[in-house]
Amino acid sequence: MSDVLPRPADTGGPAVERSGAVVAVLAFAGIVVSLMQTLVIPIVPELPKLLDAPASDTAWAVTATLLAAVVATPVVGRLGDMFGKRRMLLVSVVLLISGSVICALSDTLVPMIVGRAVQGLAAAVVPLGISIMRDELPAERLAGSTALMSASLGVGGALGLPTAALIADHFDWHVLFWASACLGVVALVLVSLFVPESAVRTGGRFDLVGGIGMAVGLISLLLAISKGADWGWTSGTTLGLFAVAVLVLVAWGFFELRTSEPLVDLRTTARRQVLVTNLASIAIGFSMFAMSLVLPQLLQLPTQTGFGLGKSLLTAGLVMAPSGLVMMVFAPVSAAVSRAKGPKVTLMIGALIVASGYGLNIVLMSEVWHLVLVSCVIGAGIGFTYGAMPALIMGAVDPSETAAANSLNTLMRSIGTSVASAIAGVILSQMTISLGGYALPSETGFKVVMSIGAGAALLAFVVASFIPRRRPVTAAASAPAATETSSVG
């Protein structure tokens, strides 16, 4: 049984200041962790030379982070519900620091991959932060704060690219990881000082078998998706991994339904509001990542292509950076719409904004300001959707299950981004033009990817329409757990 305490009332004065500090610290921690998404992008082309290894092997410096994050997010979320969300948040930040130091000290491939994998284990910081906010903040501050925390995923990714490019251009590449380690230390100190430990816990025994089964299934699935283009989609390795993923995840599902203390409560995730929100999250994750793949390439391709803008990586990062700021600005707007109309409406509005951004990109892609506008429009839509999803999840689960449920939702977005990367990679590798003896993605290929991104956002809109219409988020979030769970069909 969970020990559920009443939500603190907002009495003003010191209480307001404390809750403000909690929000600021958690959002900062989320941004620091999300920086890991773009940290190595500026040096990826140089990694074979820097690490004296083939490009096919150095690509694991990116893949290892993805795979570790996929496993860690639901597992750490469950551990947070069981043993304390702040405790697991601190553990996650320590892992981030440790991974950064390992990378900063490495000059060969193996320690780099190990360090990047350890960095990926910190990925649960954002869902843990959202769960802490639910436990600790006054009801009237919850919607805006969780929207800001959720948007930190996009903010860190958008701001990380120009920052990393600037560091890589002017300093030794190891400075990238020393800088991330220092930011991690700052986050660790701030969390230790300002974030309280929640008393809302489930207790119980950790589902080790479920954890192993989920890890094997998800790693097999995402490894096949992320490396399928390199290995060949019809190769024995790729098809074998897909087969392992299906068999293991099906067996894992049966096991989770029969164990008394499952890693993931599939009956809770099967509730209509949770299930449909997670399905919409996959589509949103797909749509969001399409922008990250298309815009930087358009900016950096040579002008001789007729559509490339011939800009540097730093310029591309600076063009993308405003989208992160727009996400942050629109987080409170998202919360206001959720309070007035409910988070379902907010999610649907956000999906339409994202789709319109891709529509703009199809007709506006010949000037730098065109791409700044497109990235800001899509960023605004993501700000809406990322603010709505945790509200929908928290409105449908017991407070003692919040971290695990939010972590699973984050995982769904990650699966969407991985699928987007694979599909876009196939399209851009097949639809090419020849320039100077090299095959480069064609303008038509980019427009196809943008059309698919718009379609994914519209799919999220349609899926979200099936979410049950509920009370505004503030009321729902502050209601007792029994009321929440009984009101969701």
C-alpha positions in Angstrom: 0.0 0.0 0.0 1.2 3.5 -0.7 1.6 6.1 1.9 -0.2 9.0 0.3 0.0 12.4 2.0 -2.2 15.4 1.2 -0.9 17.9 -1.3 0.6 21.0 0.4 -1.5 24.1 0.4 -0.1 27.3 -1.1 0.0 29.6 1.9 2.2 32.2 0.3 5.5 33.6 1.5 8.2 31.1 2.2 6.1 28.2 0.9 5.8 29.9 -2.5 9.5 30.6 -2.5 10.4 27.0 -1.7 8.1 25.6 -4.4 9.6 28.1 -6.9 13.1 26.9 -6.0 12.1 23.3 -6.4 10.7 24.0 -9.9 13.7 25.9 -11.0 16.2 23.3 -9.8 14.3 20.4 -11.3 13.9 22.2 -14.6 17.6 22.9 -14.6 18.4 19.3 -13.9 16.1 18.3 -16.8 17.9 20.6 -19.2 21.3 19.4 -18.1 20.3 15.7 -18.8 18.7 16.5 -22.1 21.9 18.2 -23.3 23.3 14.7 -23.6 21.1 14.3 -26.7 23.1 16.8 -28.8 26.4 16.8 -26.9 28.4 14.7 -29.3 26.8 15.8 -32.6 29.5 18.3 -33.4 32.2 15.7 -33.1 30.5 12.7 -34.6 32.3 13.1 -38.0 35.6 13.4 -36.2 35.2 10.5 -33.8 36.9 7.9 -36.1 40.0 10.0 -36.1 39.8 11.1 -32.5 39.3 7.5 -31.2 41.3 5.7 -33.9 38.3 3.5 -34.8 36.1 2.8 -37.8 33.0 5.0 -38.2 30.7 2.0 -37.9 32.1 1.4 -34.4 32.2 5.1 -33.3 28.5 5.3 -34.1 28.0 3.3 -30.9 28.9 6.5 -28.9 25.4 7.7 -29.9 23.6 4.3 -29.9 24.9 3.3 -26.5 23.3 6.4 -24.9 19.9 5.7 -26.6 19.9 2.0 -25.5 20.9 2.8 -21.9 18.2 5.5 -21.6 15.5 3.2 -22.9 16.3 0.6 -20.2 17.0 3.1 -17.4 13.9 5.3 -17.7 11.2 2.8 -16.7 13.4 1.0 -14.2 14.5 4.1 -12.4 11.0 5.4 -12.4 9.8 2.3 -10.7 12.6 2.5 -8.2 11.7 6.1 -7.5 8.1 5.1 -6.7 9.4 2.3 -4.4 12.4 3.9 -2.6 12.1 7.7 -3.1 12.0 9.9 -6.1 14.6 12.4 -4.8 17.0 9.6 -4.0 16.8 8.1 -7.5 17.1 11.6 -9.0 20.4 12.1 -7.1 21.5 8.6 -8.3 20.7 9.6 -11.9 22.7 12.9 -11.7 25.6 11.0 -10.1 25.5 8.6 -13.1 25.5 11.6 -15.5 28.6 13.0 -13.8 30.3 9.7 -13.8 29.6 9.0 -17.4 30.8 12.5 -18.4 34.1 12.0 -16.5 34.7 8.6 -18.1 34.2 10.2 -21.5 36.4 13.2 -20.6 39.3 10.9 -19.7 38.9 8.6 -22.7 41.0 8.6 -25.9 39.9 5.2 -27.2 36.6 3.7 -28.3 35.6 1.3 -25.4 35.7 3.8 -22.5 33.9 6.4 -24.7 31.1 3.9 -25.3 31.0 3.0 -21.6 30.9 6.6 -20.6 28.1 7.4 -23.0 26.1 4.4 -21.8 26.5 5.6 -18.2 25.3 9.1 -19.3 22.2 7.5 -20.8 21.3 5.9 -17.5 20.5 9.4 -16.2 17.6 9.8 -18.6 14.9 9.3 -15.9 15.6 12.7 -14.4 12.7 14.4 -16.2 9.9 11.9 -15.3 11.2 11.8 -11.8 11.2 15.6 -11.6 7.6 15.7 -12.8 6.6 13.1 -10.2 8.3 15.1 -7.4 6.3 18.2 -8.5 3.1 16.3 -8.2 3.9 15.2 -4.7 5.3 18.6 -3.4 3.7 21.5 -5.2 0.5 23.3 -4.5 -2.2 22.3 -7.0 -2.5 25.7 -8.6 1.2 25.6 -9.5 1.3 22.0 -10.7 0.2 22.4 -14.3 2.6 25.1 -15.3 5.5 23.5 -13.4 5.1 20.1 -15.0 4.7 21.6 -18.4 8.0 23.5 -17.9 9.7 20.3 -16.6 8.5 18.3 -19.6 9.6 21.0 -22.0 13.1 20.9 -20.6 13.7 17.8 -22.8 13.3 19.9 -25.9 15.0 23.0 -24.4 18.2 21.1 -23.5 18.4 19.5 -26.9 17.9 22.7 -28.8 20.3 24.7 -26.7 22.9 21.9 -26.5 23.7 21.9 -30.3 25.0 25.5 -30.6 26.8 25.3 -27.2 28.5 22.0 -28.1 29.4 23.3 -31.6 31.0 26.4 -30.0 33.0 24.4 -27.6 34.1 21.9 -30.2 35.2 24.7 -32.5 37.4 26.5 -30.0 38.5 23.9 -27.4 39.7 20.3 -27.2 36.8 17.9 -27.6 37.3 16.5 -24.1 36.0 19.9 -22.8 32.5 19.0 -23.9 32.4 16.2 -21.3 34.2 18.2 -18.6 31.6 20.9 -19.1 28.7 18.4 -18.8 30.3 17.0 -15.7 30.5 20.4 -14.1 26.8 21.1 -15.0 26.0 17.8 -13.4 27.8 18.7 -10.2 25.9 22.0 -10.1 22.6 20.1 -10.5 23.6 17.6 -7.8 24.3 20.3 -5.3 21.1 22.2 -6.1 18.9 19.1 -5.9 20.5 18.2 -2.5 19.8 21.6 -1.2 16.4 22.5 -2.5 14.4 19.4 -3.5 12.7 17.5 -0.7 12.2 13.8 -0.5 8.6 12.8 -1.2 6.8 10.5 1.4 4.6 9.0 -1.4 6.0 5.5 -2.0 4.8 2.1 -2.9 7.4 0.1 -1.1 7.5 -3.6 -2.0 10.0 -5.8 -4.0 11.7 -4.8 -7.2 10.6 -7.0 -10.2 14.1 -8.1 -11.3 12.8 -10.7 -13.9 10.5 -8.1 -15.3 13.4 -5.6 -15.5 15.6 -8.0 -17.4 12.9 -9.1 -19.7 12.0 -5.5 -20.6 15.6 -4.6 -21.1 16.2 -7.5 -23.5 13.0 -6.8 -25.4 13.5 -3.0 -25.7 17.2 -3.2 -26.5 16.5 -5.8 -29.3 13.8 -3.6 -30.7 15.6 -0.3 -30.7 18.9 -1.9 -31.8 17.2 -3.3 -34.9 15.5 0.0 -35.6 18.6 2.2 -35.1 21.1 -0.1 -36.9 18.9 -1.7 -39.4 19.9 0.7 -42.2 23.6 -0.1 -41.6 23.1 -3.9 -41.3 20.4 -4.2 -43.9 16.7 -4.4 -43.1 16.5 -7.9 -44.4 19.8 -9.2 -42.9 19.7 -12.1 -40.4 20.9 -9.9 -37.6 18.1 -7.2 -38.0 15.3 -9.7 -38.5 16.6 -11.8 -35.7 16.6 -8.8 -33.3 13.0 -8.0 -34.3 12.0 -11.6 -33.7 13.7 -11.6 -30.3 12.0 -8.3 -29.4 8.5 -9.6 -30.3 8.9 -12.9 -28.5 10.5 -11.5 -25.3 8.1 -8.5 -25.0 5.1 -10.8 -25.4 6.5 -13.2 -22.8 7.3 -10.2 -20.6 3.7 -8.9 -20.9 2.3 -12.3 -19.8 4.7 -12.4 -16.8 3.9 -8.8 -15.7 0.2 -9.6 -15.7 0.8 -12.6 -13.4 3.3 -11.1 -10.9 2.0 -9.4 -7.7 4.5 -6.5 -7.9 5.2 -5.9 -11.6 7.8 -3.5 -12.9 5.1 -2.0 -15.1 1.5 -2.3 -14.1 0.0 -3.2 -17.5 -3.5 -3.0 -16.2 -2.9 0.7 -15.3 -1.3 1.3 -18.7 -4.3 -0.3 -20.4 -6.6 2.3 -18.9 -8.0 4.3 -21.8 -6.5 7.7 -20.8 -3.0 6.3 -20.2 -3.0 4.0 -23.2 -4.2 6.6 -25.7 -1.9 9.2 -24.3 1.1 6.9 -24.7 0.1 6.1 -28.3 -0.2 9.8 -29.1 3.2 10.3 -27.4 4.8 7.8 -29.9 3.5 9.9 -32.8 4.6 13.2 -31.2 8.1 11.8 -30.5 8.3 10.8 -34.2 7.1 14.2 -35.4 9.5 16.1 -33.1 12.6 14.2 -34.2 11.9 14.7 -37.9 12.6 18.5 -37.4 15.9 17.7 -35.7 16.9 15.5 -38.7 15.8 17.8 -41.5 16.6 21.4 -40.5 20.3 21.0 -39.6 21.0 19.1 -42.9 19.2 21.8 -45.0 21.3 24.4 -43.3 24.6 22.7 -43.9 24.2 21.2 -47.3 26.2 23.2 -50.0 24.5 25.9 -52.0 25.4 24.1 -55.2 22.6 21.6 -54.5 20.1 24.4 -55.3 18.4 24.1 -51.9 21.1 23.8 -49.3 22.1 27.0 -47.4 25.8 26.2 -46.9 26.0 27.2 -43.3 28.3 25.9 -40.5 27.2 23.5 -37.7 27.4 26.4 -35.3 25.0 28.4 -37.4 22.7 25.5 -37.7 22.7 25.2 -33.9 21.9 28.8 -33.5 19.0 28.5 -35.9 17.6 25.6 -33.9 18.2 27.3 -30.5 15.1 29.6 -30.5 12.9 26.6 -30.7 14.0 25.6 -27.2 13.3 29.0 -25.9 9.8 28.9 -27.5 9.1 25.6 -25.8 9.9 27.2 -22.5 7.8 30.3 -23.2 4.8 28.2 -24.3 4.9 25.9 -21.3 2.8 28.2 -19.1 0.5 28.8 -22.1 0.0 25.1 -22.3 -0.8 24.9 -18.6 -3.3 27.8 -18.9 -5.1 26.0 -21.7 -5.1 22.8 -19.7 -6.6 24.5 -16.7 -9.4 26.0 -18.9 -10.1 23.3 -21.3 -8.3 20.2 -20.1 -5.0 18.6 -21.2 -6.7 16.6 -24.0 -7.5 19.9 -25.8 -4.0 21.2 -25.2 -2.5 18.0 -26.7 -4.7 18.3 -29.8 -3.9 22.0 -30.3 -0.2 21.2 -30.0 -0.3 18.4 -32.5 -2.0 20.8 -35.0 0.6 23.5 -34.5 3.4 20.9 -35.1 1.7 19.8 -38.3 1.3 23.4 -39.5 5.0 23.9 -38.8 6.0 21.1 -41.2 3.5 22.4 -43.7 5.3 25.7 -43.6 8.6 24.0 -44.0 7.5 22.3 -47.2 7.0 25.7 -48.9 9.5 27.8 -46.9 13.0 26.3 -46.9 15.1 28.7 -49.1 16.2 31.2 -46.5 17.7 31.0 -43.0 14.8 33.0 -41.5 12.4 30.5 -43.0 13.9 27.7 -41.0 14.0 29.8 -37.8 10.3 30.4 -38.3 9.6 26.8 -38.9 11.6 25.6 -35.9 9.8 28.1 -33.6 6.4 27.1 -34.8 7.2 23.4 -34.3 8.8 24.3 -30.9 5.6 26.0 -29.9 3.6 22.9 -30.7 5.9 20.7 -28.9 5.7 23.0 -25.9 1.9 22.4 -25.9 2.1 18.7 -26.3 4.9 18.1 -23.8 3.0 20.1 -21.2 -0.2 18.1 -21.7 1.1 14.6 -21.7 2.3 14.4 -18.0 -1.0 16.1 -16.9 -3.0 13.4 -18.7 -0.9 10.6 -17.2 -1.0 12.0 -13.7 -4.8 12.5 -14.0 -5.2 8.7 -14.5 -2.8 7.0 -12.0 -2.3 6.8 -8.3 0.3 9.2 -6.8 2.4 6.2 -5.8 2.7 5.2 -9.4 3.5 8.6 -10.9 7.2 8.1 -11.5 6.8 4.8 -13.2 3.9 6.0 -15.4 5.6 9.2 -16.4 8.8 7.2 -17.2 6.8 4.9 -19.4 5.4 7.9 -21.3 8.9 9.3 -21.8 9.9 5.9 -23.1 7.0 6.0 -25.7 8.4 9.3 -27.0 11.9 7.8 -27.2 10.5 4.9 -29.3 8.8 7.5 -31.6 12.1 9.4 -32.1 14.0 6.1 -32.8 11.5 5.1 -35.5 11.6 8.6 -37.0 15.4 8.4 -37.2 15.3 5.0 -39.0 12.5 5.9 -41.5 14.0 9.4 -42.3 17.4 7.8 -42.7 16.1 5.3 -45.2 14.2 8.0 -47.2 17.1 10.4 -47.3 19.5 7.6 -48.3 17.3 6.5 -51.2 16.1 9.9 -52.5 19.5 11.5 -53.5 21.2 13.7 -56.0 24.8 13.5 -57.1 27.2 16.4 -56.4 30.9 16.2 -57.0 30.7 12.4 -57.1 28.9 12.2 -53.7 25.3 11.2 -53.1 23.4 13.8 -51.1 19.8 13.9 -49.9 17.5 15.5 -52.5 15.1 18.3 -51.9 12.2 15.9 -52.6 13.5 13.6 -50.0 13.5 16.3 -47.4 9.9 17.3 -48.4 8.8 13.6 -48.0 10.3 13.5 -44.5 8.6 16.7 -43.6 5.3 15.4 -45.0 5.6 12.3 -42.9 6.4 14.5 -39.8 3.2 16.5 -40.5 1.3 13.2 -40.9 2.6 11.9 -37.6 1.5 15.1 -35.9 -2.0 14.7 -37.4 -2.1 11.1 -36.4 -1.3 12.3 -32.8 -4.3 14.7 -33.1 -6.6 11.9 -34.2 -5.4 9.5 -31.5 -5.7 12.2 -28.8 -9.3 12.7 -29.8 -10.1 9.3 -28.2 -8.8 10.4 -24.8 -11.7 10.6 -22.4 -12.7 14.2 -21.7 -12.0 15.0 -18.0 -12.0 17.8 -15.6 -9.4 20.6 -15.9 -5.9 19.5 -14.9 -5.7 21.4 -11.7 -8.8 19.8 -10.2 -7.9 16.4 -11.5 -4.3 16.6 -10.2 -5.3 17.6 -6.7 -8.1 15.1 -6.3 -7.5 12.1 -4.0 -6.0 9.1 -5.7 -9.2 7.0 -5.3 -11.2 9.7 -7.2 -8.6 9.8 -10.0 -8.4 6.2 -10.6 -12.1 5.6 -10.4 -12.9 8.3 -12.9 -10.9 6.9 -15.7 -12.4 4.3 -17.9 
